[in-house]
Amino acid sequence: MGEFLHRTVLLDEAVALLAPGPGRVVVDCTLGGGGHSEALLAAGCTVIGMDRDPRAHASAGARLSRFGAAFIPVKRPFSQLCKALAELGISEVDGVLADLGVSSPQLDHADRGFSFMRDGPLDMRMGDLGETCAEYLARVDEGELVRVLFEYGEERHSRRIARAILAALPLSTTTELAAVVEAAMPKGKPSRIHPATRSFQALRIVVNDELGELETLLHALPNVLKVGGRAAIISFHSLEDRPVKRRFRHLASVDSPKDPFGNPTRAPTVRLITRKATVASAVAAKDNPRARSARLRALERI
């Protein structure tokens, strides 16, 4: 399977915002390589590590085995947070952490099918269940594919790319798909990014229902956090950050109409710990390019 090595983004910042300590129970919704979980466990927390990727569980399990029963692995997508806690007999927790998007090991291993730079099967699944990208493309119609490429990839040439992809079916490898997308793009001034970047992002998001997963998690937060419990979410592009910011502001009643005294008419259920998103330092961003686009937001249940 290969080792699941992942450079943790905003590690110190996210852990500090969760106020870890002995006796606190924190859910790491995106276990990945176990970097955030390791720091939380070292601070004395009990950590429930959720991830749908079996490779992440194998790697993190080995890395965190020294913490014994304080680490509780759960192989589920984080949209099933409430169900996972119910099965563990836990109603509320002290913290929830999510580091969204695709991880470095998923991109770096060609057999996962996420990268247009490496030849591999057209898979793109973060876990081992559900349909692959190849299976999705085999059944999707043109209108839906145009929508997905435009909304999830913010691809201006979504219509011509969708037509080219469907005309080239069946496609079975990442490099085949990348070549089709590149050939469909209008010729002009070279872009800073690969022509297939946006299309691959869009297809990865739809294959894994990433935005649906995120919405479910955001709506679960008030129900699973104790009073004083905290949630911290790291996002990497506007499609993720916008719903996080919107939901956090709604829960804090920032968007509520005000009464004559200037108070919100809808009672807040949380307070915002971060009024603006926390970003990586210049040094951290230079050391780890993935950190450049990271945005960290946090709240506390009241």
C-alpha positions in Angstrom: 0.0 0.0 0.0 2.8 2.4 0.7 3.3 4.8 3.7 0.8 7.5 4.2 3.1 10.5 4.7 1.4 13.9 5.0 2.8 17.3 6.1 0.2 18.7 8.5 -0.9 22.2 7.7 -1.6 24.8 10.4 -0.8 22.2 13.0 0.1 24.5 16.0 -2.6 27.0 15.1 -5.5 24.5 14.9 -4.4 22.5 18.0 -4.2 25.7 20.1 -7.6 26.9 19.0 -9.1 23.6 20.2 -7.7 24.2 23.7 -6.6 20.6 24.3 -5.9 19.1 27.7 -6.4 16.0 29.8 -9.9 14.7 29.9 -11.0 16.4 26.8 -12.5 14.3 23.9 -11.8 15.6 20.4 -12.9 14.2 17.1 -10.3 14.5 14.3 -12.7 14.2 11.3 -9.8 13.9 8.8 -7.3 11.6 10.4 -5.0 11.4 7.4 -1.4 10.8 8.4 -2.3 11.5 12.1 -0.4 14.8 12.6 -3.2 16.7 14.2 -4.3 13.7 16.2 -0.8 13.1 17.5 -0.5 16.7 18.8 -3.9 16.4 20.5 -3.1 13.1 22.1 0.3 14.5 23.3 -1.7 17.3 25.0 -3.7 14.7 27.0 -6.8 14.4 24.9 -8.8 11.3 23.9 -9.0 11.5 20.1 -11.6 9.8 17.9 -9.8 9.6 14.5 -12.2 9.5 11.6 -11.3 8.8 8.0 -12.8 6.8 5.1 -9.3 6.0 3.7 -8.1 2.6 4.9 -4.5 3.6 4.1 -4.8 6.6 6.4 -6.0 4.3 9.2 -3.2 1.8 8.7 -0.5 4.5 8.8 -2.0 6.6 11.6 -2.7 3.5 13.6 0.9 2.6 13.6 2.0 6.1 14.3 -0.4 6.6 17.2 -0.3 3.1 18.8 1.8 4.4 21.7 -1.2 6.3 23.0 -3.1 3.1 23.6 -6.8 3.5 24.3 -6.7 7.3 24.1 -6.8 6.9 20.3 -10.1 5.6 18.9 -10.0 4.9 15.2 -13.3 5.1 13.2 -13.4 4.2 9.5 -16.2 6.4 8.3 -16.6 9.6 6.3 -17.1 12.6 8.6 -20.7 13.1 7.4 -21.4 10.1 9.7 -20.0 11.9 12.8 -23.3 11.7 14.8 -23.7 8.0 14.0 -20.1 7.2 14.9 -20.5 9.0 18.3 -23.8 7.2 19.0 -22.1 3.8 18.3 -19.4 4.8 20.8 -22.0 5.8 23.4 -20.9 9.4 23.3 -23.4 12.3 23.0 -21.2 15.3 23.1 -17.5 16.1 22.6 -15.1 18.9 23.6 -13.7 19.5 20.1 -14.1 18.8 16.4 -11.3 19.3 13.8 -11.5 18.9 10.0 -8.7 19.4 7.5 -10.6 19.4 4.3 -9.8 18.4 0.7 -7.4 15.8 -0.7 -4.2 14.9 1.2 -0.7 14.8 -0.2 -0.4 11.0 -0.1 -3.6 10.6 -2.1 -2.2 12.9 -4.7 1.3 11.4 -4.7 0.3 7.8 -5.2 -0.5 7.2 -8.8 -2.8 4.3 -8.1 -5.2 6.5 -6.3 -6.1 8.3 -9.6 -6.1 11.9 -8.2 -3.2 13.3 -10.2 -3.0 14.3 -13.8 0.8 14.3 -13.5 1.0 10.6 -12.8 -0.5 7.8 -14.9 -2.9 5.7 -12.8 -6.4 4.3 -12.9 -9.2 6.8 -13.1 -10.4 6.3 -9.5 -10.3 9.5 -7.3 -12.1 7.9 -4.4 -10.9 9.0 -0.9 -12.1 5.7 0.4 -12.6 2.2 -1.0 -16.4 2.4 -1.5 -18.6 4.0 -4.1 -18.2 4.6 -7.8 -14.9 5.6 -9.4 -14.4 8.6 -11.6 -14.3 6.3 -14.6 -17.7 4.9 -13.6 -19.1 8.3 -13.0 -18.1 9.6 -16.4 -19.6 6.5 -18.0 -23.0 7.3 -16.8 -23.2 11.1 -16.5 -25.0 13.2 -19.2 -23.5 16.3 -20.8 -25.6 18.8 -19.0 -24.7 17.5 -15.6 -21.0 17.2 -16.5 -21.0 20.8 -17.7 -22.5 21.9 -14.4 -20.0 19.9 -12.3 -17.0 21.3 -14.2 -18.3 24.9 -14.0 -19.5 24.8 -10.3 -16.9 22.6 -8.7 -13.9 23.4 -10.9 -14.9 27.0 -11.7 -13.9 26.0 -15.3 -14.9 28.7 -17.9 -14.6 26.2 -20.7 -16.8 23.6 -19.1 -19.0 23.0 -22.1 -16.3 22.2 -24.6 -14.4 20.1 -22.1 -17.5 18.1 -21.2 -18.3 17.4 -24.8 -14.7 16.3 -25.4 -14.6 14.0 -22.4 -17.9 12.2 -23.4 -16.8 11.9 -27.0 -13.5 10.2 -25.9 -15.2 7.6 -23.6 -14.3 5.0 -22.4 -11.4 6.5 -20.4 -9.6 4.4 -17.9 -6.5 6.4 -16.8 -5.6 9.8 -15.4 -3.3 10.7 -18.2 -5.9 9.8 -20.8 -8.4 12.2 -19.2 -5.8 14.9 -18.8 -4.8 14.7 -22.5 -8.5 15.0 -23.5 -9.0 18.0 -21.3 -5.8 19.7 -22.5 -6.7 19.1 -26.2 -10.2 20.6 -25.6 -8.9 23.9 -24.2 -8.7 26.9 -26.5 -5.2 27.8 -27.6 -3.9 31.0 -26.2 -1.6 32.4 -23.6 -0.1 29.6 -21.4 -1.6 29.4 -18.0 0.3 29.1 -14.7 -1.6 26.0 -13.9 -2.0 22.7 -15.9 -5.1 22.8 -18.2 -6.6 19.8 -16.4 -6.3 21.2 -12.8 -9.8 22.6 -12.5 -11.5 19.6 -14.2 -9.7 17.1 -11.9 -10.7 19.2 -8.9 -14.3 19.2 -10.0 -14.4 15.5 -10.7 -12.7 14.6 -7.4 -15.3 16.8 -5.5 -18.3 15.1 -7.1 -16.9 11.6 -6.8 -16.4 12.0 -3.1 -19.4 14.3 -2.5 -17.0 16.6 -0.7 -19.3 19.6 -0.4 -22.3 17.4 0.7 -20.0 15.9 3.3 -19.0 19.3 4.5 -22.6 20.6 4.8 -23.6 17.6 6.8 -20.7 18.1 9.2 -21.4 21.9 9.6 -25.0 21.2 10.5 -24.0 18.6 13.0 -21.6 20.8 15.0 -24.2 22.4 17.4 -25.5 18.9 18.3 -22.2 17.3 19.1 -20.3 20.0 20.9 -20.5 20.5 24.6 -21.0 24.0 26.0 -17.5 25.3 25.8 -16.6 22.8 23.1 -14.7 24.1 20.0 -14.6 23.3 16.3 -11.8 24.2 13.9 -12.0 23.7 10.2 -9.2 24.1 7.6 -10.2 24.7 4.0 -8.2 25.1 0.9 -10.4 26.8 -1.7 -13.4 29.1 -1.8 -15.9 26.3 -2.4 -15.0 24.9 1.0 -14.3 28.2 2.9 -17.6 29.9 1.8 -19.9 27.4 3.4 -17.8 27.2 6.5 -17.8 31.0 6.9 -21.5 31.2 6.2 -22.5 28.5 8.6 -20.2 29.8 11.4 -21.7 33.3 11.0 -25.2 31.9 11.0 -24.6 29.9 14.2 -23.1 33.0 15.8 -26.1 35.1 14.6 -23.8 37.5 12.9 -26.3 37.5 10.0 -29.3 37.9 12.2 -31.6 41.0 12.0 -31.1 43.3 15.0 -33.7 44.5 17.5 -34.0 48.3 18.4 -31.2 47.9 20.9 -28.8 46.4 18.3 -29.0 42.8 19.6 -29.6 39.9 17.2 -33.2 38.7 17.1 -31.9 35.1 16.7 -30.0 33.9 19.7 -26.5 32.7 18.9 -25.5 29.1 19.7 -21.7 29.7 19.2 -19.2 32.5 19.4 -16.6 33.0 16.7 -13.0 32.5 18.0 -11.6 33.6 14.7 -13.3 36.7 13.2 -11.1 36.4 10.2 -9.6 33.2 8.8 -6.2 32.3 10.2 -3.6 31.7 7.5 -0.1 30.2 7.4 2.9 32.3 8.1 5.1 33.3 5.2 7.8 30.9 6.4 5.3 28.0 6.7 3.9 28.7 3.2 7.3 28.8 1.7 8.3 25.5 3.4 5.0 23.8 2.4 3.3 25.0 -0.8 0.0 23.4 0.2 -0.2 25.7 3.2 -0.4 28.8 1.0 -4.1 28.5 0.4 -5.1 27.1 3.8 -7.8 29.0 5.8 -8.5 28.1 9.4 -11.8 29.1 11.1 -12.9 28.2 14.7 -15.9 28.6 16.9 -17.0 27.8 20.5 -20.3 26.4 21.7 -22.1 28.7 24.2 
